[in-house]
């Protein structure tokens, strides 16, 4: 009996030490770190464009220790100076893990769902049920992020 009580107490102690905070608010520098990472990640993947931009919609986040897992939908596009039309890009859900060191965010992990027949299965394994319904809706319209992306393009073109 004494061993069982010790075991239960140990389990309770361990679970209380690994606290997880849900829906951590991301500041501008965290969002900027995510966008910069994705832009750099795809730098050599797509055909050339004069400038690339990324915008995203955050479904939620969790903080465990010093890492923040961000569940999001991303819209990425490459553009040329004289056109508002997208040259290359993608639209997809993703999970990003951030770590903050001395006030600076670094992406330590970036994961996208698999393509083709494995897409649905990988989305289900990456995202909790509470985000999945929204993801299926957002896949159809790129999470309504087109206007936000176009704003960045217009600001860039106006500064040229």
Secondary structure, DSSP 8 states (H G I E B T S, - for coil): -HHHHHHHHHHHHHHHHS-EEES----HHHHHHHHHHHHHHTTTTS---SEEEEEEEEEEEEEETTEEEEEEEEEEEEE-TT--S-SEEEEEEEEEEEEEETTEEEEEEEEE---GGGHHHHHHHHS-HHHHHHHHHHHHHGGG-HHHHHHHHHHHHHT-
